[in-house]
């Protein structure tokens, strides 16, 4: 039987973050990683909402990071969509 080793030093803080009730602390943690709050959260075009796929622990996309792409600073947020129109 193949067993994976689970590093609880990583898993516990990660899962605790998902249930942490204080949004101001979450924002500060995101800031430490270079992410910043999107005022009002990310808004999706109506036609893409049925195809949006999110983590149930974090259903809203509220933070983005500024990265340089081809010499231009661009704000990025991780978004996942499914290929089908409905799923």
N, C-alpha and C positions, 0 to 999 in steps of 0.2 A: 504494500500500500504506500502510495506517495503522499507524504504529509508536508504541508507548507508551514513554515514557522511564522507566527503572527507576532509582530513587534508591538506589544501593547503600549509602549512608549510613544508610538505614532498613532495607533488606532484610537486610544482613549481620548487624547486631546482633539483629534479630528472629529469624533462623534460628539464630544462634549460641545464643540463649537456649534454644531447643528442645532442643539437644543438650548443654547445659551439665550436667556431671555432679554439681555440688555443690548439693544442695537448699537448704542454708542461704543461699546467695547468691540463689537464686530467691526464697526467702521475703523476703529483704531488698529485692529489686527490687519485688516485689508490694507490700510495705509502703510503699515510696516513692510508689506510686500510690494508696494508701489501702486496699488489700486486706489481709486478714489470714487466716492459716492456720485452716482448719476442722479441729479435732482429729479425727483418724481419717478425714478426707475426708467428702464428702457421700454419704449413703446413699440409695438409690432404693427406692421400693416395688417389690416383686417384679413386679407386673403392668406396671410402666413400663419395666423393664430392656430388653425386646426393642424398645422404641420409642425408646430413647435414641440420639442421634446425636452423636458426639464427634469432635474433631480427633485423628487418629492420633498427632500429635506430643505431645498432652497428653490422654490418654484419661481421666484422673481429674479430678474437680472438687475441688480442695483449698483454694481461696481464695474469700472473699466480701468484700463491701464494705458498710458501713452507710450507707444513704441515708435521707433524710427523705421520707416519702410522706404527704401530707395531715396533716402535723403530728406524725407518728409515726416514730420511728427504726426501720427495718427492715433486717435483713441480707439482701443480694441476692447471687445467684450466677447466672452466665449458663448456662442449660441449654437444649439444643435437643432437641425430640422430633419424630419423623415422624408424619404423620397416620394412616398405615396401622398395623395391629396388628403386621405383620411387614414387613420390607423386605429 
